[in-house]
Amino acid sequence: MAGEDARRHWAERIRGFGTTIFAEMTELAVAHGAVNLGQGFPNFPCPDFLKEAARKAIYGDQNQYARSAGTPHLVKVLARELSQEFGRDLDPLSEITVTTGATEGLFIAAQAFLEPGDEAVLIEPFYDAYPADSALCGATCVHVPLRPAEDGKWVFDPAEMEQAFSEKTKVVFLNSPQNPTGKVFSRPELEQIAALCIRHDVIVVSDEVYDRMVFDGLEHVRLASLPGMWERTVTLGSAGKTFSVTGWKIGWAVASPTLSEALRKVHQWVPYAVTTPLQEAVACALEEAGPRDYYAQLQEMYQTKRDFLVKALKGSGFQPYVPEGTYFILADCSSWGFENDVELCRYLTVEVGVGAIPPSAFYSDGHKGLASTLVRFCFCKTDEILAQAAEKLEKAYRSRIGR
């Protein structure tokens, strides 16, 4: 049994799934030898102190199954580090669950709180796992788009946000700092969303994996720290983003004991436990990050890379929206003269040699038109790679406009 015959056994809920845009564009970039500013993974080494901690853990024979919800060392370090940011003393054993990356955290949260017929509110553009995880639960997504204001900041319409909620709403997926806009939601914006969630008794899955990448002195507000939100918020974090080890897949979910219990009921049947020596390495790295002033250095590094790429894009006919956080930039590409973002990104990758992501992949069908003149670049790359990309883009743009 092969081919179409075998596909008749597929579950209906997966039939609409295609290949992720990240895999598709990365494969295209590799095939054409393009400088890859598409998929958001750093191409530089992680800190030496993290690698050394992993080596010690492996050679120290910390290689067997870990406690399902996370090694005691890691959850205790996380509780100690995050308690002040959440405005409460976190219980490491009942309120922190270590996951196989934040991606697993998203999946188990959807499985724990969504059922067929429920609705999930997604803010567009969204990380593409949110609608997929919702669909796997049989839930329907309701979309609230962000639009750029005159000052270049991405904002939502409060009326559209309110209209998205109904008696069927069970979960809101929130991402701040947000991929791909780089938006850091302000306290007043979060308070508006929180008020709606409280009124409609809704759970929030707050994806905060870029929490250590906030620029220009802006404040990253933990949604769970707002009044009335601790008991209804699951906050996700990621060592992969913070320490430039996306391949390690070490994440965590912070939530009240009741919400954490629901997450763990799913988690125990997905990975059961997360890689033991890497958990130990992350725990040690978190303990060293403060004394080494690591977070400030990380923020300074990424802000410098952001500023370089923003300037380079402006010199290549793009109109970038300056991100407030993350390591992504959305830019208007109207002056390049393409019909849509997919056509442009394929051209940039194949003909120019610079990989990029078409943001329409992060919108619902009804709102894809909002991304037709946008392109997403990432700047979590070495200065050499960013400089190569800048040179290629400027040369290609000058050629197109005949200069």
C-alpha positions, 0 to 999 in steps of 0.5 A: 500500500503506497501513495494515494492508497495510503493517504486514505488512512490519514486523519481528517484533521491533518489533511490541510497541513502543508510544509511549513514556510520555514522548511520550504524557504530554507530548502530553497535557500540551501539549493541556491546557496543564498545568504539565509535571513529567512529562518530565525536561527543564529548562525554563531556559537552559543556561549562557551560557559553553556557548552562547558556546562553541557559537557560537565553534565554529560560526563557527570553521567546525568544522562537518564530520564529526568523528572517529567516536569523538569529537573529540580535544579532547572525549575528551582533556578527558573523560579528564583530568576522569574519570581520578581518578574511575575510579582510572586514567589513561584513554586518550582515544583508545581508552577514550572513545567520544562518542555521540549522547546516552547513549541511543545508548550504551545501544543500541550496548552492547546491540547489541555484547554481546547476542544472541538467547537471551541474558538481560539483568538489569534493576533495576526501576523501569528507564529504558524504553530498557533493555528495548527495546534488549534486545528489539531484540537478541532477548534476554530480560529478567530483573527485580529490583525495588527496594522502599522500606524502612522508612527510605524508601530503595529497596533490592533483595533480595540473594537476588532479585538472585542468583537473576536470574543464570544461565548465560544472563546476558550484560548487567546494566543499572545506573542510579545515580543512578537514574531514577525512584527517585533512588536512589544505589547504595551501595558495598556494594550495588555490591560485591554486584552486582560479585561476581555479575557477576565470578562469572558473567562478565557485562558491566555497562552502567552508566548514570551520566548523573546523576553530577553530581546527588548530594545530602546529601553522598552519594558517587557510586561509579563501578562500573568503579572497583571491583576486577575491574570495569574490564574488564567495565563500560561507563560512560555519561555525558551533557552533556545532563543536566550542562549542561541541553542535552538537545536537543544529544544529546552523550553518551559511553561509557567502557570498556576498549579491548576493550569500546570496540572492540566499541562502535565496531564498532556506532557507526560504522554508527549515527551514524558521528560526532556533531555537531562544533561541539557536541562542541567546545562541551562540551569547552570547557564541561568545561574551564570547569566546575571553575574556575567551581565549576559542579558545586557550583552545579548540585548546590545548585540541584537540592537546593534544588528537590528540597527545595521539591517534597518539601515541596509534595508532602507538603502535597498528600497525597503521601508522597514518597520523598526522592531521593538524586540525579537530578531526579526524585521518586517519591511515594506517592499512596494518599491521592488515592484512584485505582485506579492510577498511570495513572488518577491521572496522567491526572487530574492532567494533564487536571483539575489541570493538572500533568503527571506520569509513571505509574511502572508504565511502568518495570516489567515486567508481573509487577511493575507492581502495585508502582507502582500507588500511585506517581507520578513528578514531575521538578523540573528546572524554574524555581522559578516553574513548581514554585510553580505546580505546588505551588499547583495540587496543593494546591488540588486535594487540598484539594478532594478531601478537602473542606477 
